Amino acid sequence: MDFTNRTVLVTGGTRGIGRAIALSFAKKGARVAVLFRSDQLSADKTLAELEGEGEGEGHIAIKADVADPDQVEMAVNDVVQRFGSLDVVVNNAGIGIYHPLPTTNYEDWQQAWRQTIDANLIGPANICFCAAKHMIDSGGGRIVNITSRGAFRGEPTKAAYGASKAGLNSLSQSLAVALAEYKIFVGAVAPGFVNTELTADRLNGPEGVEIKAQSPFNRVAEPEEVAHAVLFLASAGAEFSTGTIIDVNGASYLRS
């Protein structure tokens, strides 16, 4: 997995899974652009880590909201203008709003769905569109979308989240077919629970034992394990795996 002189864009790339993905690409020689919505402190910290640990050089952080089509277009164009290319895109940014139907009012229900679909499905679709246009002109590229075990298992308290991730799986497979002739390869990685700052409270709380017990390994994934699957799909030699959805859930949910 050598990404020397490759340009990689990672959305939601300044913490958790996204940061692990960005660092993994940098360590393999890539130039990395991390896109973040608002947390400048995390962005600065991640950028320092990329410069300090990675073999690649000239990494950048771009502030943009993936739910805003204009900001998406400007961010993708900015990466291409600054690096001269865009070889790999990882759609990692996403939100999960709790909206259990029995206890949620109609207004909040609608708002949760709109915000989730905009951030988790329409945003990545727009990133894919803008990136693919550049990739077509340059002769190819890779797109990896981070979905979720919840797309298959269901999300009873976050129905919009599960639906958005199922849609992102379908989008990935549709684009894998549509873009194959342009040598653009598209795949998805579907993690279960991952050990990040966003899940720390639940993993360390009363339900942590049950969550870990969902896997026969009696633990959850580490961000680096998700990153490993992403790098595989983006690597030379994985072309015939286009359209694949890789589960990274420690056998906590099995499908066939």
N, C-alpha and C positions, 0 to 999 in steps of 0.2 A: 504494500500500500504506500506508494511513493507519490506525493502530491507536490513535488518541487515545481515552482513556477506556475502552479495552478491558483486561480482566484476562487475563493469560497465565500459565499454569503450565508450567514446563519441568523435567522430571525429569532428574537428572544434569546440572544446569545450571550447574555451577561450574567446569568446565574443558573444554577441547577443543571438540568440536562443540556441546555443550550451552551453553557459555559464549558462543560465537559466535551461537547462536540467540537467547539471552537478550538479548545486547547489540543485536542487530539489531531485535528487537521494541521494546526501550526507545528506540532511536533513532527509531522510527516512532511514538512517543507512548504506548506501552502501559505499564501497570502490571505489573511482572513479579515472579512468585514463583518462585524457584529451589529445587528440592528436591535435597538432598544426603544421602549416607548417613553419612559420617564425617569428611571432610576440612574441618574448621572453618576452617583457614587459607585454603584456596582459596575457601570460601564468603564469608569476610569480604572477600577481595580482589575477588571478582566483584561483590559488593554495592557496594563502593566504586566500581568501574568503572561499574556501572549508574547510580548516583547522579551520577557525574561527567560521563558522556558522553551519557546518554540524555535525551530530551525528556520522557519520562514521569517520574512522581514516586511516592515511597512504596513502592519495591521492597522485597521481603522475601526472606529465606532460611529454609527450613524443613528441619530435620534429620529424616529418615525413611528407612526401608529399604523400597523398593518390594516386596520379597519378603515383607513382613509385612502381611497383610491389615488388621489393626487400625491399624497406623501409616499405611497408605494412606488409610483412611477418615478418620482424624483430620486428616491433612495436607490433604486436599481440603476437608473441612469448615472447617478453619482459614482457608484461602484465601478461601472464600466469606464467612465471618464477618468477616474483616478488610477485604475489599475490597467486599463486597456483591454480587459477581457472579463468574462464571467463564465467560469467552467462548472461550478457546482453550486446549487442552491439547496439549503436545508430549511424547510418551513417548520420551525419549532414553536414559534410564539402561539400562545393560546390562553384562554381564560376558562374558568369553571365556576359558574354561579349556582349556588344552592337554591332550588325552587321546588321543593316537594309539593306535589299537586294538592294534597289534602289541606295544607296549611298556608298556601300561597294565594293571594288575591289575584284577580284577573289582570289588573294593570301591571303588577310585578311579574306575573307569568309572561306577559307579552314582552316586557322590557328585557327579561332574562333571555328569551329566545332571540330577540333582535340583536342584542349585544353579543351573544355567543356565536350566532351564525355569522355575523359580520367579522368577528375576530378569528374564528376557528375554521371557517370554510370560504367565505367570499374573499377575505384578506389573502389567504394562501393561493386561491384561484387567481387573484390579480397579480400576486408575486410570480406565479408560474407563467402567466401570460406575458408579462413584461420581460422576464428572464428568457423565456423561450424565444421571443423575437430576436434577442441578441444572439442566442445560441444557434438559431437557424442561420443567421448571417455569418457566424464564425465557424460553422461546420460541426456543431454538436455540443453536448454537455450532459450533466447529470442533475436530476432533481430528486430529493428525498424528502418525503413528508412524514412528520411525526404524528401518528394517530394515537390509538389507545385500545387497550383491552376492553374498555367500556363500549367500544363500537360493536362488540360481539356479545359481551356479557350483560350489557344493559347498565344504565345509571339511574336508579329509581329516584334519587333526590336531585339529580342533575340531568334531566331527560334531554335538554337541549345540547348538553356536552356530548352525550353518547351519540345523538343524531348527527351532530356536526362532524364527529370523528368517523362515523360510518360514511358520511358524505365525502369526507376527505380520502377515505380508502377508495371509494368509487371514482373520485376525480383522478386519483393516482393511476388507476388501471385504465381509465378512459384516455388519459394523456399518454400512457405508455404505448397504446395502439396508435394514437393520432400522430405522435412525434417520432415514432421509430424510423421512418424513412429519412428523417433529418439527423439521425444518429444522436438523438436526445433520449436518454434512458431514465425511466421514472420508476421509483419504488417507494414503499412505505415501511416504517418501523412502528410497531404497536406495543408500547410498554404496558406493563401492569403498574403496580405501586413501585415508586422509585424513591430512594433515600435522598431527599433534597430538603432544603429549608422550608419549602412549601408543604411538605408532608410530615415534618418533624413533630408537630403537636399531636397529630393523630397516631403516629408510630410510637411516640413516647407516652401516650395516654392510655386509658383503659382498653381501647379497641386495638392497641398495637399488637398484642399477643395473637388475636384472631386474624388480623391482617397478615402477619408473618406466617401463620399456620396455613394460609391458603396455598402456599407453595410447599412441596415436599422437602425443600431445602430449609424451611422454617426461617425465611428471611425475605427481604424485598431486593429489587435490583439496585445496583450502584449506577450512578450516571455514566461512568466509564463503560459499563456493559452495553448500555444503549448506544453510546458513541461508537463502539466497535462494530455494531450492526450497520450503523449509518456509513461508516468508512468502507465497509465491505461493498455496499450497494453503489457507492460512488467510485469504487476502484476499477482499474483496468482489469479485465477478466470477468467482471460481473455483468457484462452486457446482456447475456441471455437470461438473466434473472429479472429483466425489466418487467414491470407489472406485479412483482412479488410484494407480499406483505409479510414482514418478519415479526414474529411474536417474541417479545423479550419479557416474559412474565413468570419464569421459573416453574412452568407447568402448573400454574395456578388456574389457568383456563385453557382447555384443549379443544381444538376444532379440527375438522377434516373435510 
